């Protein structure tokens, strides 16, 4: 009779199965969460109260944003913000890849008033609604469906003419700059005022504006440009000898206004000046584009005729400041001759110029090096061009949108 061997005992379970389900240290869990997309992070808030409270802390929101900025593959995306008041979709942010294929859309819900979009920064969109002598301003994060209405202005008797929105990297804070004007009893502009809102304090404070000439005006309906740590506006100055243009700057780190002179070379030929139309960021540098000319002095008619043989009122020059703050670094990069009247949305991060053509208001992208045009076939004309990325900013304190 043969002996039967006893069956061997089953192998022990892997050591990992004997550990507790929360065996991962908290810092590793938070690091994993901070590397996830916004939608995934929001879903993980439901796992536990501990996870929810950790995700909504300012430190986690900042860490998630920093990782997103460093690892973001969306730098080549162009996001167009449009406001529409005569359709069921009142407004939206539309996201497009570098070939301008639609990849995302965020309709503005009914909980926000119809507004003008001015800029976007780190996932926040600044919306302004002008009424009389105050501006109703909201910060809106479409990714998390939250918004914040800013408190009323500290300059109630001033009329808001422009706003700017930027991130202060020095203090890890967000700022809204509002430029206003005041009218005299005879209905003339007599005084400028400026104030800055900081998100951390949720309050406005007045800042000084030192102007070399108070008879100024900002170019109508322009969007402020944020580059090199400062906001910028194109400004028209009226002087005895005529009109000249310059750039207003506002350093968000020290809350100081400044002025940047445009290049002298815009005077072509003597007595003929190119008209700046739009500020923009061209491949990370401050830039502007001119379209058309006007005469400011007596001009040599022979030179003028020679010049206009190869130029027209739709001739455009694009200038870029190579080293920020150095006037001598202005250089003329491109000359573009359009066959129809145009307006400009700005440049994509790849350096393509987005142009609105008239009549019909078709929007085209123009490769400035090859002059290749592409009709983007938008169903409506966008308001501004900006870069946009999803973030958790405002998750720690804002109003939810239900509409």
Secondary structure, 3 states (H helix, E strand, C coil): CCCCCCCCCCCCCCHHHHCCCCCCCHHHHHHHHHCCCHHHHHHHCCCCHHHHHHHCCHHHHHHHHHHHHHHCCCCCCEEEEEECCCCCCCEEEEEECCCCCEEEEEECCCCCCCCEEEEEECCEEEEEEEECCEEEEEEEECCCCEEEECCCCCCCCCEEEEEEEEEECCCCEEEEEEEEEEECCCCCEEEEEEEEEECCCCEEEEECCCCCCCCEEECCCCCCEEECCEEEEEEEEEECCEEEEEEEEEECCCCEEEEEECCHHHECCCCEEEEEEEEEEECCEEEEEEEEEEECCCCCHHHHHHHHHCCCCCEEEEEEECCCCCHHHEEEEEEEECCCCEEEEEECCCCEEEEEECCCCEEEEEECCCCCEEECCCCCCCCEEECCCCCCCCCCCCEECCC
